[in-house]
Amino acid sequence: MDQADTVIWATALGIGGTLAAGLTGPLLHARSARRRAQDQETFQVRHRLRDERRAAFASVLDECEAFRQGIGAVIEGLVGVGWRSENEHRELWESTVAALGALRRAATDVAITGPAPMGELADTVYAAAVRQAEVWRMRLDLDDRLVRNGQADSELIDARRQFIAAAEKVLAPPDQGARQRGVPRRSR
């Protein structure tokens, strides 16, 4: 009877092992497939977010340049021969005001796409542009305006430079960022 029990137990264990292997294999495969799908989705979300951020950051820089061109025309008009008519005055300011509005919207887009420090830097660029525009709306003599404009322009250039430096770090590929921090890259 001992031999018969041993044979029955061995057969039962063999059948149980086969059934367990038959069930756990597909379960492990399904878990692995889910993990791969989640990893792929995470990659796609990161890639899409990076593209959205790149577009928002570029928009801030484009609108900053549009503002600089618009305020440049205003400055030339004021420093040059002067305004010929009130309509010319309005026309020159229209492009500058439009550029400021577009810069405000671009800064808001950066605040939405993030990260938060980039939104703050975009707001700093916008605020510097507003300060430069305000210099030319003040009732000052030309020399004072030119001095204040130089200061405001330097602030705008510095804010833009800081924004660009931070954007380069945010948009750097993950491997490049690790190498820049001195962390060795893992090989696969």
Secondary structure by P-SEA (a helix, b strand, c coil): caaaaaaaaaaaaaaaaaaaaaaaaaaaaaaaaaaaaaaaaaaaaaaaaaaaaaaaaaaaaaaaaaaaaaaaaaaaaaaccccccaaaaaaaaaaaaaaaaaaaaaaaaaaaacaaaaaaaaaaaaaaaaaaaaaaaccccaaaaaaaaaaaaaaaaaaaaaaaaaaaaaaccaaaaaaaaccccccc
